[in-house]
Amino acid sequence: MWENWLKLFKLALPKGRLQSKTAELLDSVGIGLDNYTAKSRNYKLQASSFPELSAKVFQERDVSIQVAIGNYDLGICGYNWVEELTSKYPSSAVVIVRGLGYGRGKLCVGASPDLGIFKPEDVASLNKTITLASENPNLAESYAARLRLKRFQIFPVWGAAEVYPSFGTDLAIFTLGPDKKLDTELVPLDFISSTEAFLIANRNSWQDMDLGRVLDLFSRVKFDEPEKVSYIPAASEVKKLKNEKIKIKNGRLSPDFRTLSPDIVRLALPDGHQQKHTITLLDRCGIQVGGYNAPAGKYPFETGMEHLVVKVIRPQDMPAQVACGNFDIAVTGRDWLTDHLNDFPTSPVKEIADLKHGLVKIVAVVSRETGINDIDGLRERFSDKHSPPLRVASEYVNTADKYCCYKHFGHYKVIPTWGASEAFLPEDADLLIENTETGETLARHNLIVIDTLMESTACIIGSTEESGHHGKRKTISSLVDKLRKAASEE
């Protein structure tokens, strides 16, 4: 019976862009999962037809890792995340089973129009260190090697890589689907690879289990989305493209941060849950940022201030961007600044004002099922030198690592996550380092807090290296004072 066979398997499923189509696929092959919908906040799922089937929902980029390390026998994720893993770890225990015909797209390369290049082979001719921004840093590094770049630097980002060439990087590597319009000023340069949703398997599971039935099960239905992605122009269009990019450069609404006057202040604002609070704060200062409530990376952002330009990026990326000089100041969380400084203690970035909103606690969390109530109990559980290492899951990789050292967990490993971290406990991690506002999400997933690492609020960060331009220093000081005063009125 199918029930007797399926109960042996653990299935890792994606949330986000592939979730809806994956749910349709599973329903069509007879594996209906309760609450696996775009709005569901459940991570552990049961199949109504196969109650013994174990399934869990992860961020898409986590699925390939979970399958590779053997926590799950099968998984569904975009092929670009499999390539991201195997490009750095070619011996990873991942078997490509089959494409599923949805979630198609291309991993594209775009260049800043200011470079004056329109072909990938022109990149190597530039006499400079080439910077590349991507959510896929391993693939970005492989691409730089393929172009035989002598000097290059990779900026790993959490999203919206395509906006980065307008304020610091030369190239962006990002995924573009058939239905996605690229709303930036990039010069289309190259394709790296194609992607779509794939069924993958752990190598040991593939060898030890009869997975031939999986192919039969998933071959019953296959979606057939359009595969064509229009991005690279034909040779006949290159001249027209050059003229268009010259017009953009000369009259652009969204300025290239590298070509601004030295007295202009470059401000980074956050997307996500901090956005609402930040808009309120700016309103109190009399600063209207037109278009700020649009998705990250959209522009122009009109501020009404002559010496201020604004971009919107992920708060996680801000400390590194300020440290590298791409922004003068940024509004982020103290948690992300701390995590950055835990990795780079001498990084030239610091907190310059507490904005007092967006209070969260960074906490150490375990599953209630373990019966552990404090750090001493956890340490005792893993004190035996013959016991497996303590598995620590966190978005705050550097903070988690420092915390485990400070608490003298001698044998541990940190598992990087990209959201939905509470899904990892207790099967795939023993300890979670996570942020919480009210604790409701943790309680809903049967998790308890056993320690508090820090409290974090929104803050303004800036460089430790003071700007040499008097006008810029004056604008920064005035802006920070306004924001600090507005924050104190809450």
Secondary structure as UniProt FT lines:
FT   HELIX           2..6
FT   TURN            7..8
FT   STRAND          10..14
FT   TURN            17..18
FT   HELIX           19..28
FT   TURN            29..30
FT   TURN            34..35
FT   TURN            38..39
FT   STRAND          44..45
FT   TURN            51..52
FT   STRAND          54..58
FT   HELIX           60..68
FT   TURN            69..70
FT   STRAND          74..78
FT   HELIX           79..88
FT   TURN            90..91
FT   STRAND          94..99
FT   STRAND          105..111
FT   HELIX           113..115
FT   HELIX           120..125
FT   STRAND          130..134
FT   HELIX           137..146
FT   TURN            147..148
FT   STRAND          152..156
FT   HELIX           161..166
FT   TURN            167..168
FT   STRAND          171..176
FT   TURN            178..179
FT   STRAND          187..195
FT   STRAND          197..202
FT   HELIX           203..208
FT   HELIX           212..218
FT   HELIX           235..237
FT   HELIX           238..251
FT   HELIX           257..259
FT   TURN            262..263
FT   STRAND          265..270
FT   HELIX           272..274
FT   HELIX           275..284
FT   TURN            285..286
FT   TURN            291..293
FT   TURN            296..297
FT   TURN            306..307
FT   STRAND          308..313
FT   HELIX           315..317
FT   HELIX           318..323
FT   TURN            324..325
FT   STRAND          329..333
FT   HELIX           334..343
FT   TURN            345..346
FT   STRAND          349..354
FT   STRAND          360..367
FT   HELIX           368..370
FT   HELIX           375..381
FT   TURN            385..386
FT   STRAND          390..394
FT   HELIX           397..406
FT   TURN            407..408
FT   STRAND          412..416
FT   HELIX           421..424
FT   TURN            425..428
FT   STRAND          431..436
FT   HELIX           440..444
FT   TURN            445..446
FT   STRAND          447..456
FT   STRAND          458..463
FT   HELIX           470..488
//
